[in-house]
Amino acid sequence: MRIIRWLMMGAGVAIFLGTAAAWYWVAAFGCGMATTGCINFSIPMPWEDPELFGVLGPFFGLGVGLVVVGKWVVRA
């Protein structure tokens, strides 16, 4: 049972970090597609770009949920 806990928590962390990397990549891609050029870009907060958060937000939740379930729900 302990291996299942570690696998769930590892999968949750991987999903969360992968989603954060995707959020960064989309922001950089949008900056690169700007016709006026772009020197610095920032990662938009969920209230600044609700469509992007609507797509990537559930994956953040899934990652956090897997870590929580693996840490506190699954018992050895």
LINGIDA-V533147 format. One record per pair of residues at least 6 apart in sequence whose ideal C-beta (glycine too) atoms are under 7 Angstrom apart, sorted by sequence separation. I is the first residue (numbers start at 1). J is the second residue. If there is no record, write none. Layout:
i->(I,I)
j->(J,J)
//
This chain:
i->(32,31,46,44,31,46,28,27,27,27,24,23,26,23,22,19,19,19,15,16,19,15,16,15,16,13,12,15,12,12,13,11,12,9,8,9,12,8,9,8,9,5,8,5,4,5,1,2,1)
j->(38,38,53,52,41,57,41,41,43,44,43,43,52,56,56,56,59,60,59,60,63,62,63,63,64,63,63,66,64,66,67,66,67,66,66,67,70,69,70,70,71,70,74,74,74,76,74,76,76)
//
